[in-house]
C-alpha cells in the first residue's frame, strides 16, 4: 500500500485514513425537518460533531468543530463571556433551543455571537437535540463515503497514469485534476494545472526547496495567494508541490500516492520494477509477478518516527503504515534504525512474501520482549519458535544446578547420542568418569536422562550457552 504520512495541516485518522470532511452549516439549515434558523454570526462553518451542555463553561469538554446545543441555562448570566469561551475553544456554532427555558433567543446572546464571529442557530421546540445529532451523523457518514470514493478513484487514476509511456507528466496532470489545483516537480520545473499567482508561486518554491534539502522535513505546508500549499520530499532531494484554492482531507492521501509514484519514476537507481509492483498493488493486488527475484526482506516496525523517513533509510518506498506500526518490503538487508524497533524476515523470493511477513511479525514480538532495536527471523526448527531472551532464561533456570564441567560433559554425551566410549574419547577421560558425571547431572537436575523428551529439552538448553 502507498505510504500515508501524517498531514501537517489536517492530521490523519485511524490507520492512516483521512479525517472525515466536516458537515457544512448550510446542509443543516437546508434540512426542513430540523427547521433550524440562522440568527447571528457567519452563515458558513464546518461541523465535526454535536455536544449538548447547560454548563456555564463547557469549553474544557470541547475538541473543536462542535455544534454546541443549549436550552439557555449556560449562557444566562454572562452571554458575552460564554460565547467568548466557546469561540476560543474552537466551537463551530451554537444551537439555542427555545422553550421550555426561553420563548425566544436572548438578544444579548445574538449580539455576543455576532461580536465574536460564532454562528448562532435557533432550534425550534419541535426539534429534539438528538434529532440534530442524528442529522449531523448521517451527513458525516455521507460526506465520508464521498471523500473515500474520491480518494480511491484518484489513487487508481494515478496508478494508471504511472503505467503510461510518458509517466511523469501523466502523473502530474492526473494529480492536478484530482486536486483541482496546480502541481510542480522540483527541481526541473515540471508543472501541471492553472498558473498560480506570483505570491503563491514564490511561496511554493520556498517550500519545495525546504523539503528538498538534505535533512529537511518530509512534508511542509503554507498558505499564500489564496491557495493552500503543500510540499512532499521525494528521493534524491527532489520534491513535489501542490497548490489548491480549497483543501479536502483526502487531498493529502492522494498527493502522498503521487509522491510515491514520482519517487519510483524519477529515482536515479533503476526503479521500474518497483513502480510496476506498486502499480499492481494499487490496481489488482498482485505484486509478486512484478518484483525482481530478490532476495526481499519483510520488515515490521514500531516507533515514534516518520514512516517515510524509515522507508528511505531502508532503501524502499514499499510500506504500509497502520495503527499498530509499519510494514515494509525492501531488497536491502535492514539494519537497526534510531527511534524504531524492527522485526526482519529471512530473505525471501516474491512468491514467499506472505510467509516472510509472518516471520517479520514474530521477529518484532521477540524484539519488543527483549527490548532490542532489531530482531531477525531465527530460522526454521524448534529453536526458531522461541525468542532468544526467553530461550536463554529457560536454559539458565534448567541448567543452573550444574557446574561448567558437568554441563560440558552432558553436552558432549548428548552430542554422541549417549555413547560412553565416544564421549570419553572426546573428553579425554575414562568411560567410568563419564558415567559418574552423567549420573551426577541426573541427580542434580532430578531428571531421567534416558527419557528422549528430557534429552531433547537438555540439548536445546545447552545450545543456548
C-alpha positions in Angstrom: 0.0 0.0 0.0 1.2 3.6 -0.6 2.6 5.5 2.4 0.3 8.0 4.1 2.5 10.2 6.3 0.9 12.5 8.8 -0.6 15.6 7.2 0.9 18.6 8.9 -2.3 20.6 8.4 -5.1 18.1 8.8 -3.6 15.1 10.6 -4.7 11.5 10.0 -7.5 9.3 11.3 -7.1 5.7 12.4 -4.8 3.5 10.3 -3.8 6.5 8.2 -7.2 7.2 6.8 -8.1 10.8 6.0 -10.2 12.7 8.6 -13.9 12.9 7.8 -14.9 16.1 6.0 -17.0 18.5 8.1 -20.7 18.9 7.7 -21.4 22.3 6.3 -23.7 24.5 8.3 -25.7 25.2 5.1 -26.6 21.5 4.9 -28.1 21.5 8.3 -30.0 24.7 7.6 -31.4 23.2 4.4 -32.9 20.2 6.3 -36.5 21.2 6.6 -37.3 18.5 9.1 -34.9 20.1 11.6 -36.3 23.7 11.0 -33.1 25.4 12.2 -32.8 29.1 11.7 -29.6 31.2 11.4 -29.7 34.2 13.6 -26.3 35.7 14.0 -22.6 35.3 13.2 -21.2 33.8 10.0 -23.5 31.6 8.0 -20.6 29.3 6.9 -19.0 26.8 9.2 -17.9 23.1 9.3 -19.4 20.9 12.0 -17.4 17.8 13.1 -19.8 16.7 15.9 -22.6 17.7 18.3 -22.4 18.3 22.0 -25.2 19.4 24.4 -24.4 21.1 27.7 -26.1 23.5 30.1 -22.8 24.3 31.9 -21.7 27.9 32.2 -18.4 26.9 30.7 -18.5 23.8 28.5 -15.2 24.7 26.7 -13.0 22.3 28.6 -15.1 19.4 27.2 -14.8 20.5 23.5 -12.3 19.3 21.0 -13.1 21.9 18.4 -15.6 21.9 15.5 -18.6 21.0 17.6 -22.2 22.4 17.2 -22.9 23.1 20.9 -26.6 22.8 21.8 -28.1 24.5 24.9 -31.5 25.3 26.2 -30.2 28.6 27.7 -29.1 27.8 31.2 -25.4 28.0 30.4 -25.2 31.5 28.8 -27.9 33.0 31.0 -25.7 35.0 33.4 -22.8 36.1 31.1 -23.7 35.8 27.4 -20.6 37.6 26.2 -18.2 35.6 28.3 -20.0 32.3 27.4 -19.7 33.0 23.7 -16.1 34.1 24.0 -15.1 30.9 25.7 -16.8 28.8 23.1 -15.2 30.7 20.2 -11.8 30.3 22.0 -12.3 26.6 22.3 -13.0 26.3 18.5 -16.7 25.6 18.6 -18.2 25.6 15.1 -21.6 27.0 16.1 -24.1 27.5 18.9 -27.6 26.0 18.7 -30.1 27.6 21.1 -33.2 25.5 21.8 -36.2 27.8 22.5 -38.7 26.5 25.2 -39.0 25.5 27.9 -36.5 28.0 29.4 -36.8 30.8 26.8 -39.5 31.5 24.4 -37.0 33.2 22.1 -33.3 33.6 21.7 -32.0 36.4 24.0 -30.8 39.5 22.1 -27.7 39.7 24.2 -26.7 36.2 23.1 -27.2 37.1 19.5 -25.2 40.2 19.8 -22.3 38.3 21.5 -22.3 35.7 18.8 -22.1 38.4 16.1 -19.3 40.2 18.0 -17.2 37.0 18.4 -17.9 35.5 15.0 -19.7 32.4 16.3 -22.7 31.2 14.2 -25.9 31.1 16.2 -28.8 28.8 15.2 -32.3 28.7 16.6 -33.6 25.2 17.3 -37.4 25.1 17.3 -39.3 23.5 20.2 -40.5 20.6 17.9 -36.9 19.6 17.2 -35.2 17.4 19.8 -31.4 17.9 20.2 -31.0 14.2 19.4 -32.5 14.8 16.0 -29.8 17.4 15.3 -27.1 15.0 16.4 -28.6 12.2 14.2 -28.7 14.5 11.2 -25.0 15.5 11.7 -24.1 11.8 12.0 -26.0 11.0 8.8 -24.4 13.9 6.8 -21.0 13.0 8.2 -21.3 9.4 7.0 -22.4 10.6 3.6 -19.5 13.1 3.4 -17.0 10.4 4.4 -18.3 8.0 1.8 -18.0 10.6 -0.9 -14.5 11.5 0.2 -13.2 7.9 0.4 -14.7 7.2 -3.0 -13.0 10.3 -4.5 -9.7 9.3 -2.9 -9.9 5.7 -4.1 -10.7 6.8 -7.6 -7.9 9.3 -7.6 -5.4 6.6 -6.5 -6.5 4.3 -9.2 -6.2 7.1 -11.8 -2.7 7.9 -10.6 -1.6 4.3 -10.8 -3.0 4.1 -14.4 -1.1 7.3 -15.3 2.1 5.8 -13.9 1.8 2.9 -16.4 1.6 5.2 -19.4 4.6 5.5 -21.9 5.5 9.0 -20.5 4.5 8.5 -16.9 5.9 11.6 -15.1 3.8 14.3 -16.9 0.9 11.9 -16.9 1.0 11.6 -13.1 1.4 15.3 -12.6 -1.6 16.1 -14.9 -3.7 13.5 -13.1 -2.8 14.8 -9.7 -3.6 18.4 -10.7 -7.0 17.3 -12.0 -7.7 15.2 -8.9 -6.9 18.0 -6.5 -8.5 20.8 -8.6 -5.3 22.8 -8.4 -1.7 23.1 -9.6 1.3 20.9 -9.0 5.1 21.3 -9.5 8.0 18.9 -9.6 11.3 20.3 -8.2 14.0 20.6 -9.5 13.3 20.6 -13.2 10.3 23.0 -13.3 7.7 20.5 -14.5 4.2 21.7 -13.7 0.6 20.9 -14.4 -2.7 22.8 -13.7 -3.6 26.5 -13.8 -0.9 29.2 -13.5 -0.5 30.4 -9.9 -0.4 34.0 -8.6 3.1 35.2 -8.1 2.9 35.2 -4.3 1.6 31.6 -4.3 4.3 30.5 -6.8 7.1 32.1 -4.7 5.9 30.6 -1.5 5.5 27.1 -3.1 9.1 27.4 -4.5 10.4 28.1 -1.0 8.5 25.1 0.4 9.9 22.8 -2.3 13.5 24.0 -1.6 12.9 23.4 2.1 11.8 19.8 1.9 14.2 19.0 -0.9 17.4 19.9 1.0 19.4 17.4 3.0 18.0 17.0 6.5 14.8 18.9 5.6 11.3 17.8 6.7 9.4 15.1 4.8 6.4 17.4 4.3 5.6 21.1 4.8 2.6 23.4 4.3 1.8 27.1 3.8 -0.8 29.5 2.6 -0.3 32.3 0.1 -2.1 34.0 -2.7 -5.4 32.4 -1.7 -4.0 28.9 -2.1 -3.3 26.0 0.3 0.3 24.9 -0.4 2.0 21.6 0.4 5.3 20.0 -0.4 6.5 16.4 -0.2 10.1 15.2 -0.2 11.0 12.7 -2.9 14.2 10.6 -3.5 17.4 12.4 -4.3 16.5 15.8 -2.8 13.6 16.2 -5.3 10.2 17.4 -4.1 6.5 17.5 -5.2 4.5 20.7 -4.6 0.7 21.2 -4.7 -1.4 24.4 -4.6 -5.2 24.3 -4.3 -7.8 27.0 -3.8 -9.6 24.7 -1.3 -8.3 21.7 0.6 -10.2 18.5 1.4 -8.9 15.9 4.0 -8.3 13.3 1.3 -6.1 15.6 -0.7 -3.1 14.6 1.5 -3.6 10.9 0.8 -3.9 11.5 -2.9 -0.8 13.6 -3.0 1.2 11.1 -1.0 0.4 8.3 -3.5 1.6 10.6 -6.3 4.8 11.3 -4.3 5.5 7.6 -4.1 4.9 7.1 -7.8 7.1 10.0 -8.7 9.8 8.8 -6.4 9.8 5.5 -8.2 9.7 7.1 -11.6 12.4 9.8 -11.1 14.8 8.0 -8.7 18.4 7.7 -10.1 18.5 4.0 -9.3 16.5 1.6 -11.5 13.0 1.7 -10.1 10.9 0.5 -13.0 10.3 -2.9 -11.5 9.3 -1.5 -8.1 7.0 1.0 -9.9 5.3 -1.9 -11.7 5.0 -3.7 -8.3 3.3 -0.7 -6.7 1.0 -0.2 -9.7 -0.1 -3.8 -9.5 -0.7 -3.4 -5.8 -3.0 -0.4 -6.4 -4.7 -2.0 -9.4 -5.1 -5.7 -8.8 -3.1 -6.6 -5.7 -0.6 -8.9 -7.4 3.0 -7.5 -6.8 4.8 -10.9 -6.9 4.7 -11.0 -10.7 6.3 -7.6 -11.0 9.1 -7.9 -8.3 12.6 -9.0 -9.2 13.8 -12.4 -8.0 15.1 -10.9 -4.8 16.0 -11.5 -2.1 13.4 -9.4 -0.4 13.0 -8.7 3.3 9.7 -8.1 5.1 10.0 -5.7 8.0 7.6 -4.9 10.8 8.4 -1.8 12.8 7.0 0.1 15.8 8.3 3.5 16.8 7.7 7.2 17.0 9.4 8.4 13.9 8.2 9.3 10.4 7.4 6.1 8.4 8.6 7.7 5.2 11.9 8.5 6.7 12.2 4.9 7.9 11.4 3.7 4.5 14.0 6.0 3.0 16.6 4.7 5.4 15.9 1.1 4.5 16.1 2.0 0.8 12.5 1.4 -0.2 9.2 3.1 -0.9 7.1 0.0 -0.4 5.5 0.5 3.0 2.1 0.1 4.7 1.5 2.4 7.7 -1.2 1.1 10.0 -2.5 1.7 13.5 -0.1 -0.8 15.1 3.1 0.3 13.3 4.6 -0.1 9.8 5.1 -2.9 7.4 7.8 -2.6 4.7 9.3 -4.5 1.9 12.9 -3.9 0.9 15.6 -5.5 -1.3 18.3 -4.3 1.1 19.3 -6.1 4.2 17.8 -3.9 7.0 19.8 -2.6 9.9 18.7 -1.0 13.2 17.2 2.5 13.0 17.0 5.1 15.7 13.6 5.5 17.3 12.3 2.2 15.8 12.1 -1.4 16.9 12.3 -3.7 13.9 11.4 -7.4 13.1 13.1 -8.6 10.0 12.2 -11.8 8.0 14.6 -14.2 6.3 15.5 -13.4 2.7 12.5 -14.4 0.5 11.5 -14.7 -3.1 8.4 -12.8 -4.4 6.2 -15.9 -4.1 7.1 -16.3 -0.4 6.2 -12.7 0.8 3.3 -13.9 2.9 5.5 -16.2 4.9 8.1 -13.5 5.2 5.5 -11.1 6.5 4.6 -13.6 9.2 8.3 -14.1 10.1 8.8 -10.3 10.5 5.8 -10.1 12.8 7.1 -12.8 15.1 10.6 -11.2 15.0 9.1 -7.9 16.1 7.4 -9.6 19.0 10.8 -11.0 20.1 12.5 -7.6 19.7 9.9 -6.0 21.9 10.1 -8.8 24.5 13.9 -8.5 24.6 13.8 -4.7 24.3 16.3 -4.8 21.4 16.3 -2.4 18.4 16.2 -5.3 15.9 15.4 -9.0 15.8 15.7 -11.2 12.7 13.9 -14.4 11.9 15.5 -17.1 13.9 15.2 -19.8 11.1 13.3 -23.0 10.9 13.1 -25.6 13.6 12.2 -25.7 17.3 14.7 -23.1 18.3 13.3 -20.6 15.8 9.9 -20.7 17.6 11.3 -19.3 20.9 12.7 -15.8 21.4 16.5 -15.7 22.2 16.0 -14.0 25.5 13.3 -16.5 26.6 15.4 -19.4 25.5 18.4 -18.2 27.5 16.3 -17.6 30.6 14.9 -21.1 30.3 18.3 -22.7 29.8 19.8 -20.9 32.8 16.9 -21.9 35.0 17.1 -25.6 33.9 20.9 -25.9 33.9 21.5 -23.8 37.0 22.4 -26.7 39.3 25.2 -27.9 37.0 28.8 -26.8 37.1 30.5 -25.8 33.9 32.4 -29.1 33.8 29.2 -31.1 34.2 27.4 -29.0 31.6 30.2 -29.7 29.1 30.2 -33.5 29.9 26.4 -33.6 29.4 26.6 -31.7 26.2 29.3 -34.0 24.7 27.4 -37.1 25.9 24.2 -35.9 24.2 26.0 -35.0 21.1 27.3 -38.6 20.9 23.8 -40.0 21.4 24.7 -41.4 24.9 27.7 -43.3 23.7 30.0 -43.8 26.7 33.2 -44.7 24.8 32.9 -42.0 22.2 32.1 -39.4 24.8 35.1 -40.5 26.9 37.4 -40.2 23.9 36.1 -36.8 23.1 36.5 -35.5 26.6 39.8 -37.4 27.2 38.6 -39.1 30.3 37.8 -42.7 31.4 34.3 -44.0 30.4 33.5 -44.6 34.1 34.2 -40.9 34.7 31.6 -40.1 32.0 29.1 -42.4 33.7 29.7 -40.7 37.1 29.3 -37.3 35.6 26.1 -38.1 33.7 24.6 -39.8 36.8 25.5 -36.7 38.9 23.7 -34.5 36.3 20.6 -36.7 36.6 20.6 -36.3 40.4 21.1 -32.5 40.4 18.5 -31.9 37.7 16.1 -34.6 39.1 15.5 -35.7 35.5 15.6 -39.1 33.8 18.3 -38.6 31.2 17.3 -41.8 29.4 14.0 -40.2 28.5 14.1 -38.9 24.9 11.9 -35.9 25.8 14.3 -34.9 28.6 17.3 -35.3 26.4 15.7 -33.0 23.8 15.0 -30.4 26.3 18.5 -30.6 27.8 20.1 -30.4 24.3 18.0 -27.3 23.5 19.0 -25.6 26.7 22.7 -26.5 26.3 22.7 -25.0 22.8 21.7 -21.6 24.2 25.0 -21.2 26.0 
